[in-house]
Amino acid sequence: MSRIDAKFAQLRAEGKKAFVAYIMAGDPDYETGLAIAKGLPEAGVDIIELGLPFTDPMADGPTIQLAGQRALAAGQDLEKTLNYAREIRKTDTTTPIVLMGYYNPIYSCGVDTFLSQAKDAGIDGLIIVDLPPEEDSELCIPAQAAGLNFIRLATPTTDAKRLPKVLENTSGFVYYVSVTGITGAAAAQADDVAPEVARIKSQTELPVIVGFGIKTPDAAHDIARIADGAVVGSAIVEKIGAGDSPDDVLSFVKSLADGAHRT
């Protein structure tokens, strides 16, 4: 059982939904970003989504694009991002860490080398947004063979014909993108999301987590109520980009986590 599987089993036993927080590794600089990352579990985060900065983040809106630019300008790279996981694991051995990003840095590193380093660092899963299911032999299948979950995105445009292909080699959980477009573009609406979550759940036993467009504790609660959990990224990254202290960022994260965990 992976850390992700164990976390969802624990949450089910407690009658709770998952709260997933995304931050960009190295934003606004290595030490500040690491302080925030290490504080996420205590702030109530069930799964950490760790962004890998990349020069051409096609799925991301301006907020996360700017976070990536800040991180890259501060010298963040793949090795330093994996080091975040190593540092988190020194004090937390149970919170799942999912690396989210694009394939180019992994390809440049070499798939086998990357998977070995990621596993050793304590990474539990991957979300690589620019590798479709048709490319599963490239990274998805090797990752799962190495003991890492490969988490796939489903979207409002993933129709009944496409969904089985998306789910075919997915593990850990399914990430449902609640809005059409880039991160931070629009607010998620629970009434619109609920039937889509039900449709996906009818085709898989995996948990379905909803992200994009969730910015407040009440929104996190509304979305978590109709799914297995909620992801917040841009709203947290906005606080970091505005220069909020790690303590203030983590206080905001806790409010979001409390919203998602509210019954």
MINU-279726 format. One record per atom (N, C-alpha, C, O): x, y negated, z negated. Coordinates in steps of 0.2 Angstrom, whole numbers, padded with zeros to 4 digits, always signed. Layout:
BEGIN
XYZ...
***
This chain:
BEGIN
+0004+0006+0000+0000+0000+0000+0004-0006+0000+0009-0007-0004+0003-0011+0005+0007-0017+0005+0005-0022+0000+0000-0021-0003+0009-0027-0001+0007-0032-0006+0001-0035-0004-0004-0037-0009-0001-0036+0002-0007-0039+0005-0013-0034+0003-0018-0037+0000-0012-0028+0004-0017-0023+0003-0019-0023-0005-0025-0023-0007-0013-0023-0009-0014-0023-0016-0018-0030-0019-0022-0029-0023-0016-0035-0016-0019-0042-0018-0027-0042-0016-0030-0044-0021-0029-0039-0011-0036-0039-0009-0039-0034-0014-0045-0035-0015-0036-0028-0015-0039-0023-0020-0040-0027-0027-0045-0026-0030-0035-0030-0029-0036-0034-0035-0041-0039-0035-0045-0039-0040-0042-0043-0030-0047-0048-0030-0054-0045-0029-0058-0047-0033-0055-0039-0026-0061-0036-0025-0063-0033-0032-0069-0034-0035-0058-0031-0036-0060-0028-0043-0062-0034-0048-0065-0033-0052-0059-0040-0046-0061-0045-0051-0067-0049-0048-0069-0054-0051-0070-0047-0042-0075-0051-0040-0074-0058-0037-0078-0062-0037-0067-0058-0034-0065-0065-0032-0063-0065-0025-0062-0060-0022-0063-0071-0022-0061-0071-0015-0054-0074-0015-0051-0077-0020-0050-0073-0009-0043-0075-0008-0043-0083-0007-0047-0085-0003-0038-0086-0010-0036-0092-0008-0029-0092-0005-0024-0090-0008-0028-0094+0002-0022-0094+0005-0020-0101+0006-0023-0105+0009-0013-0103+0005-0011-0109+0006-0005-0109+0011-0001-0105+0010-0005-0114+0016+0000-0114+0021+0004-0121+0019+0002-0126+0018+0011-0120+0019+0015-0125+0019+0021-0124+0024+0022-0118+0026+0024-0129+0027+0029-0129+0032+0036-0128+0028+0037-0133+0024+0040-0123+0029+0046-0122+0025+0051-0128+0027+0051-0130+0033+0054-0131+0022+0059-0136+0023+0056-0143+0024+0059-0148+0025+0049-0144+0022+0046-0150+0023+0045-0153+0016+0042-0150+0012+0047-0159+0014+0050-0164+0019+0058-0163+0019+0061-0166+0023+0060-0159+0015+0067-0157+0014+0067-0150+0011+0063-0148+0008+0073-0147+0011+0074-0140+0008+0072-0140+0001+0068-0135-0001+0075-0144-0003+0073-0143-0010+0066-0145-0012+0063-0141-0016+0064-0150-0010+0057-0152-0011+0052-0147-0009+0047-0145-0012+0053-0144-0003+0049-0139+0000+0049-0133-0004+0044-0129-0005+0055-0131-0006+0056-0125-0011+0052-0126-0017+0049-0121-0020+0053-0131-0020+0049-0133-0027+0042-0132-0026+0039-0129-0030+0039-0134-0021+0032-0133-0019+0030-0126-0018+0026-0123-0021+0034-0122-0014+0033-0115-0012+0033-0111-0019+0029-0107-0020+0038-0112-0023+0039-0108-0029+0033-0109-0034+0032-0105-0038+0030-0115-0034+0025-0117-0038+0018-0114-0036+0013-0115-0040+0017-0112-0030+0011-0110-0027+0007-0104-0031+0001-0105-0032+0011-0099-0033+0007-0094-0036+0004-0096-0043-0002-0094-0045+0008-0100-0047+0005-0103-0053-0001-0108-0052-0005-0108-0056-0001-0111-0046-0007-0115-0044-0013-0111-0042-0018-0114-0040-0012-0105-0042-0018-0101-0040-0018-0098-0033-0023-0095-0031-0013-0099-0030-0013-0096-0023-0012-0088-0023-0008-0086-0026-0016-0085-0019-0016-0078-0019-0011-0075-0013-0008-0070-0014-0011-0079-0008-0006-0077-0002-0003-0084+0000-0006-0089+0001+0004-0083+0001+0007-0089+0003+0008-0088+0011+0011-0083+0013+0006-0093+0015+0008-0094+0022+0014-0099+0023+0013-0105+0021+0019-0096+0025+0025-0100+0025+0027-0102+0033+0028-0097+0037+0026-0108+0034+0027-0110+0041+0034-0110+0043+0039-0112+0039+0036-0107+0049+0043-0107+0052+0043-0113+0057+0040-0113+0062+0047-0118+0055+0047-0124+0060+0049-0122+0067+0054-0118+0068+0046-0125+0072+0048-0124+0079+0046-0130+0083+0042-0134+0081+0050-0131+0088+0050-0138+0092+0044-0138+0096+0042-0144+0098+0040-0133+0098+0034-0133+0102+0028-0130+0099+0026-0125+0102+0026-0132+0094+0020-0129+0090+0013-0130+0093+0010-0134+0091+0012-0126+0099+0006-0127+0103-0001-0127+0099-0006-0129+0102-0001-0123+0094-0008-0122+0091-0009-0127+0085-0014-0127+0082-0004-0131+0084-0004-0136+0078-0006-0143+0080-0004-0145+0085-0010-0146+0076-0011-0153+0076-0006-0157+0074-0001-0155+0072-0007-0164+0074-0002-0169+0073+0001-0168+0066+0007-0169+0065-0003-0166+0061-0001-0166+0054+0005-0160+0053+0010-0162+0050+0003-0155+0056+0008-0149+0055+0014-0150+0060+0020-0148+0059+0013-0153+0066+0018-0155+0071+0023-0159+0067+0029-0158+0068+0021-0164+0064+0025-0169+0060+0029-0165+0055+0035-0167+0054+0026-0161+0051+0029-0157+0046+0035-0153+0049+0040-0153+0046+0034-0150+0055+0039-0146+0058+0045-0151+0060+0051-0149+0059+0043-0156+0063+0048-0161+0065+0052-0163+0058+0059-0164+0059+0049-0165+0053+0053-0167+0047+0057-0161+0045+0063-0162+0043+0055-0155+0045+0059-0149+0042+0065-0148+0047+0070-0147+0045+0064-0148+0053+0069-0147+0058+0074-0153+0057+0080-0152+0058+0072-0159+0056+0077-0165+0056+0081-0164+0049+0087-0166+0049+0078-0161+0044+0081-0159+0038+0086-0153+0038+0089-0152+0033+0086-0150+0044+0091-0144+0045+0087-0137+0043+0091-0132+0043+0081-0137+0043+0078-0130+0042+0078-0126+0048+0077-0128+0053+0079-0120+0046+0080-0115+0052+0077-0108+0049+0074-0108+0044+0077-0103+0053+0075-0096+0051+0078-0094+0045+0074-0091+0041+0084-0094+0045+0088-0091+0039+0086-0095+0032+0085-0092+0027+0086-0101+0033+0083-0105+0027+0076-0104+0025+0074-0104+0019+0072-0103+0030+0065-0101+0028+0065-0094+0025+0061-0093+0020+0068-0089+0027+0068-0083+0024+0071-0083+0017+0069-0080+0012+0076-0088+0016+0078-0089+0009+0073-0092+0004+0073-0091-0002+0068-0095+0007+0062-0097+0003+0059-0091+0000+0058-0091-0006+0058-0086+0004+0055-0080+0001+0060-0077-0004+0057-0074-0009+0066-0076-0003+0071-0074-0007+0070-0077-0014+0070-0074-0019+0070-0084-0014+0069-0088-0020+0063-0087-0024+0063-0086-0030+0057-0086-0020+0051-0085-0023+0051-0078-0026+0048-0077-0032+0054-0073-0023+0054-0066-0026+0058-0066-0032+0058-0061-0036+0062-0071-0034+0066-0070-0040+0061-0071-0046+0063-0069-0052+0056-0074-0045+0051-0075-0051+0044-0072-0050+0040-0072-0054+0043-0070-0044+0036-0068-0042+0037-0062-0037+0039-0063-0031+0035-0056-0039+0036-0050-0035+0029-0047-0032+0029-0042-0029+0024-0051-0034+0017-0048-0032+0014-0052-0027+0010-0050-0023+0015-0059-0027+0011-0063-0022+0013-0062-0015+0019-0063-0013+0009-0060-0010+0011-0059-0003+0013-0065+0000+0011-0071-0001+0018-0065+0004+0021-0070+0008+0020-0068+0016+0023-0063+0018+0017-0072+0019+0016-0071+0026+0020-0077+0030+0019-0083+0029+0024-0075+0035+0027-0080+0039+0023-0081+0045+0021-0077+0049+0022-0088+0046+0018-0090+0052+0022-0095+0056+0025-0099+0054+0021-0093+0063+0025-0097+0067+0025-0095+0074+0020-0092+0077+0030-0096+0078+0030-0094+0085+0036-0089+0087+0041-0089+0082+0036-0086+0092+0040-0080+0094+0048-0082+0095+0052-0079+0094+0049-0088+0098+0055-0090+0100+0061-0090+0095+0066-0087+0097+0060-0092+0089+0065-0091+0084+0067-0084+0083+0073-0082+0081+0062-0080+0083+0063-0073+0081+0066-0069+0087+0071-0065+0086+0064-0071+0093+0067-0068+0099+0075-0070+0099+0079-0066+0101+0076-0076+0097+0083-0079+0097+0087-0075+0092+0093-0074+0093+0084-0073+0087+0088-0070+0081+0089-0062+0083+0094-0059+0081+0084-0060+0087+0084-0052+0089+0079-0049+0084+0079-0050+0078+0074-0045+0087+0069-0043+0084+0071-0038+0078+0069-0039+0072+0075-0033+0079+0078-0029+0074+0081-0032+0068+0080-0031+0063+0085-0037+0070+0089-0041+0065+0084-0045+0061+0084-0045+0055+0079-0048+0064+0074-0052+0061+0070-0048+0056+0069-0050+0050+0068-0042+0058+0063-0038+0054+0067-0035+0048+0064-0035+0043+0073-0033+0049+0077-0031+0043+0078-0037+0038+0077-0036+0032+0080-0043+0040+0081-0048+0036+0074-0050+0033+0074-0052+0027+0069-0050+0036+0062-0053+0033+0060-0048+0028+0058-0050+0023+0061-0041+0029+0059-0036+0024+0063-0037+0018+0060-0037+0013+0070-0038+0019+0074-0038+0013+0073-0045+0009+0073-0045+0003+0070-0050+0013+0069-0056+0009+0062-0056+0005+0061-0060+0001+0058-0051+0007+0052-0051+0003+0046-0054+0007+0040-0055+0004+0047-0054+0014+0041-0056+0018+0036-0050+0019+0039-0044+0019+0030-0051+0018+0025-0045+0019+0021-0045+0025+0019-0040+0027+0020-0051+0029+0017-0050+0035+0019-0056+0040+0022-0061+0038+0017-0056+0046+0018-0060+0051+0012-0063+0055+0007-0059+0056+0011-0069+0056+0006-0072+0060+0010-0076+0066+0013-0081+0065+0011-0073+0072+0015-0076+0077+0009-0078+0083+0007-0073+0086+0008-0084+0083+0002-0086+0087+0003-0086+0094-0002-0086+0098+0009-0085+0097+0010-0085+0104+0011-0078+0107+0014-0078+0113+0010-0073+0103+0011-0066+0106+0004-0063+0106+0001-0061+0101+0001-0062+0112-0006-0059+0112-0005-0052+0112+0000-0049+0112-0011-0048+0111-0011-0041+0110-0007-0037+0115-0005-0032+0114-0008-0040+0121-0004-0037+0127+0003-0036+0126+0007-0032+0130+0006-0040+0121+0013-0040+0120+0015-0036+0113+0020-0038+0110+0010-0032+0111+0011-0029+0105+0018-0025+0104+0021-0024+0099+0020-0022+0110+0026-0018+0109+0032-0023+0108+0038-0020+0106+0032-0029+0109+0037-0034+0108+0039-0035+0101+0045-0035+0099+0034-0036+0097+0035-0037+0089+0030-0034+0085+0032-0031+0080+0024-0034+0087+0019-0031+0082+0020-0024+0080+0020-0022+0074+0021-0019+0085+0022-0012+0083+0029-0011+0079+0029-0008+0074+0034-0014+0082+0040-0014+0078+0040-0017+0071+0042-0014+0066+0036-0022+0070+0035-0025+0063+0031-0020+0059+0033-0019+0053+0026-0017+0061+0022-0012+0057+0026-0006+0055+0026-0003+0050+0030-0004+0060+0035+0002+0059+0040+0000+0053+0042+0004+0050+0042-0007+0053+0046-0009+0048+0043-0010+0041+0046-0012+0036+0036-0010+0041+0033-0011+0034+0030-0018+0033+0028-0019+0028+0030-0021+0039+0027-0028+0038+0020-0028+0042+0019-0025+0047+0015-0031+0038+0008-0032+0042+0009-0037+0047+0013-0042+0047+0005-0036+0053+0005-0040+0058-0002-0043+0059-0007-0039+0060-0003-0049+0057-0010-0052+0056-0012-0056+0063-0008-0060+0065-0018-0054+0065-0020-0057+0072-0025-0063+0071-0029-0062+0066-0025-0067+0075-0030-0073+0075-0036-0071+0079-0035-0068+0085-0042-0072+0077-0048-0072+0081-0051-0079+0081-0050-0082+0076-0055-0081+0086-0057-0087+0087-0064-0087+0089-0067-0082+0091-0067-0093+0089-0074-0094+0092-0075-0091+0099-0080-0090+0101-0069-0091+0103-0070-0089+0110-0068-0082+0110-0068-0079+0116-0067-0078+0105-0065-0071+0105-0072-0067+0106-0075-0066+0101-0073-0065+0112-0080-0062+0113-0080-0055+0112-0075-0052+0110-0086-0052+0113-0087-0045+0111-0082-0040+0115-0080-0035+0113-0080-0042+0121-0076-0038+0125-0069-0039+0123-0065-0034+0123-0067-0045+0120-0060-0046+0118-0058-0044+0111-0053-0041+0110-0063-0044+0107-0062-0043+0100-0059-0036+0098-0054-0036+0094-0061-0030+0101-0058-0024+0100-0050-0024+0101-0046-0021+0098-0048-0027+0107-0041-0028+0108-0038-0032+0103-0032-0030+0101-0041-0037+0101-0037-0041+0095-0037-0037+0089-0031-0038+0085-0041-0033+0087-0041-0029+0081-0037-0023+0081-0035-0020+0076-0035-0021+0087-0032-0014+0088-0026-0013+0084-0026-0007+0081-0022-0017+0084-0015-0016+0080-0015-0021+0074-0009-0022+0071-0020-0024+0072-0020-0029+0067-0020-0025+0060-0023-0020+0059-0016-0028+0055-0016-0025+0048-0016-0031+0043-0014-0036+0045-0017-0029+0037-0017-0034+0032-0024-0038+0031-0027-0037+0026-0025-0042+0036-0031-0046+0036-0032-0049+0043-0027-0049+0047-0038-0051+0045-0039-0054+0051-0040-0062+0049-0044-0063+0044-0037-0066+0053-0037-0073+0052-0042-0076+0057-0041-0076+0063-0048-0078+0054-0053-0081+0059-0052-0089+0059-0052-0092+0054-0051-0091+0065-0050-0098+0066-0057-0101+0067-0060-0100+0072-0059-0106+0062-0066-0108+0062-0068-0113+0067-0074-0114+0068-0063-0116+0070-0065-0121+0075-0061-0120+0082-0055-0117+0082-0064-0122+0087-0060-0122+0094-0055-0128+0094-0057-0134+0094-0049-0126+0095-0044-0132+0095-0038-0131+0091-0037-0125+0088-0035-0136+0089-0028-0136+0085-0030-0137+0078-0035-0138+0076-0025-0135+0074-0026-0136+0066-0027-0143+0065-0025-0148+0068-0032-0144+0060-0034-0151+0057-0038-0155+0062-0039-0161+0060-0041-0152+0067-0045-0155+0072-0052-0157+0070-0054-0162+0072-0055-0152+0066-0062-0153+0064-0063-0150+0058-0059-0146+0055-0069-0151+0055-0071-0148+0048-0074-0142+0050-0079-0141+0054-0073-0136+0046-0076-0130+0046-0083-0130+0043-0084-0134+0038-0088-0127+0047-0095-0127+0044-0097-0120+0043-0097-0116+0047-0098-0119+0036-0100-0112+0034-0106-0109+0038-0105-0103+0039-0111-0113+0040-0116-0110+0043-0114-0108+0050-0117-0103+0053-0110-0111+0053-0107-0109+0060-0102-0103+0059-0102-0098+0063-0099-0103+0054-0094-0098+0053-0097-0091+0051-0094-0086+0053-0102-0091+0047-0105-0085+0044-0106-0080+0049-0104-0074+0048-0110-0081+0054-0112-0076+0059-0105-0073+0062-0105-0067+0064-0100-0077+0063-0094-0075+0067-0090-0070+0062-0088-0065+0064-0090-0072+0056-0087-0067+0051-0090-0061+0051-0087-0055+0050-0097-0061+0050-0101-0055+0050-0100-0051+0057-0099-0044+0056-0099-0054+0062-0098-0050+0068-0091-0047+0068-0090-0041+0070-0086-0050+0066-0079-0047+0065-0079-0041+0060-0077-0036+0061-0083-0042+0054-0083-0037+0049-0086-0031+0051-0085-0026+0049-0091-0032+0056-0095-0026+0059-0090-0021+0063-0092-0016+0064-0084-0024+0065-0079-0021+0069-0073-0018+0066-0069-0015+0069-0072-0020+0059-0066-0019+0056-0067-0018+0048-0072-0022+0046-0063-0014+0045-0064-0014+0037-0059-0019+0034-0058-0020+0028-0055-0022+0038-0050-0027+0036-0053-0033+0033-0059-0035+0035-0051-0036+0028-0053-0043+0025-0053-0048+0031-0048-0048+0035-0058-0053+0031-0058-0058+0036-0057-0065+0032-0061-0066+0028-0051-0068+0033-0050-0074+0030-0051-0080+0035-0049-0079+0041-0054-0086+0033-0055-0091+0038-0051-0097+0036-0050-0099+0031-0048-0100+0042-0044-0106+0041-0046-0111+0047-0050-0110+0051-0042-0116+0046-0043-0122+0051-0049-0126+0048-0055-0123+0048-0048-0133+0047-0054-0137+0045-0056-0137+0038-0062-0139+0037-0053-0134+0034-0055-0133+0027-0050-0138+0023-0044-0137+0022-0053-0143+0020-0049-0149+0017-0051-0151+0010-0047-0155+0007-0056-0148+0007-0058-0150+0000-0060-0143-0004-0061-0138-0001-0060-0144-0011-0062-0138-0015-0069-0136-0013-0070-0130-0013-0074-0140-0012-0080-0138-0010-0080-0134-0004-0084-0129-0003-0077-0137+0001-0076-0133+0008-0073-0126+0007-0075-0122+0010-0068-0126+0003-0065-0120+0001-0070-0115-0002-0070-0109+0000-0074-0117-0006-0079-0113-0009-0084-0111-0004-0086-0105-0004-0086-0115+0000-0092-0114+0005-0089-0108+0010-0093-0104+0011-0083-0109+0012-0080-0104+0017-0079-0098+0013-0080-0092+0016-0076-0098+0007-0074-0091+0004-0080-0088+0002-0080-0081+0002-0086-0091+0001-0092-0088-0001-0095-0083+0005-0098-0078+0003-0093-0085+0011-0096-0081+0017-0091-0077+0020-0092-0074+0025-0084-0077+0018-0079-0073+0020-0075-0070+0015-0078-0070+0009-0070-0067+0016-0066-0064+0011-0061-0069+0008-0057-0067+0003-0060-0075+0010-0056-0080+0008-0055-0086+0012-0058-0086+0018-0052-0091+0010-0051-0097+0014-0043-0099+0014-0040-0098+0009-0041-0102+0020-0035-0104+0021-0035-0112+0021-0039-0115+0025-0030-0115+0018-0030-0122+0018-0022-0124+0020-0018-0122+0017-0021-0128+0025-0015-0130+0028-0014-0137+0028-0010-0140+0025-0017-0140+0033-0016-0147+0035-0017-0152+0029-0014-0157+0028-0023-0150+0025-0024-0155+0020-0018-0155+0014-0017-0160+0011-0015-0149+0013-0009-0149+0009-0003-0152+0012+0000-0156+0009-0002-0151+0018+0004-0154+0022+0003-0161+0022+0008-0165+0022-0003-0164+0023-0004-0171+0023-0002-0174+0016+0001-0180+0016-0003-0171+0011+0000-0173+0004+0007-0174+0004+0010-0178+0002+0010-0168+0007+0018-0168+0007+0020-0174+0011+0025-0177+0010+0017-0174+0017+0019-0180+0022+0018-0187+0019+0022-0191+0021+0014-0188+0015+0013-0194+0012+0017-0196+0006+0017-0201+0004+0022-0191+0005+0027-0192-0001+0024-0190-0008+0028-0192-0012+0019-0187-0008+0017-0185-0015+0022-0180-0018+0025-0176-0015+0023-0181-0025+0027-0177-0028+0025-0169-0028+0019-0168-0027+0030-0165-0029+0028-0157-0030+0023-0156-0035+0018-0152-0033+0023-0159-0040+0018-0158-0046+0011-0161-0043+0006-0157-0044+0011-0166-0040+0004-0169-0037+0002-0164-0031-0004-0163-0031+0006-0162-0027+0004-0157-0022+0001-0151-0025-0004-0149-0023+0005-0148-0030+0002-0142-0033-0004-0143-0037-0008-0138-0038-0005-0149-0040-0011-0150-0043-0017-0150-0038-0023-0148-0040-0016-0153-0032-0021-0153-0027-0022-0146-0025-0028-0144-0024-0017-0142-0024-0018-0135-0022-0022-0131-0027-0026-0127-0025-0021-0132-0033-0024-0129-0039-0032-0131-0038-0036-0126-0039-0034-0137-0036-0041-0139-0036-0044-0135-0030-0050-0133-0030-0040-0134-0025-0043-0130-0019-0043-0122-0021-0048-0119-0019-0038-0120-0024-0039-0113-0027-0045-0112-0031-0048-0107-0031-0046-0116-0036-0051-0116-0040-0058-0116-0036-0063-0113-0038-0058-0120-0031-0064-0120-0027-0066-0114-0024-0071-0111-0023-0060-0111-0021-0061-0104-0017-0063-0099-0022-0066-0094-0020-0060-0099-0028-0062-0094-0033-0068-0094-0037-0070-0090-0040-0072-0100-0036-0078-0101-0039-0083-0097-0037-0084-0096-0031-0087-0094-0041-0092-0089-0039-0099-0093-0038-0104-0089-0037
***
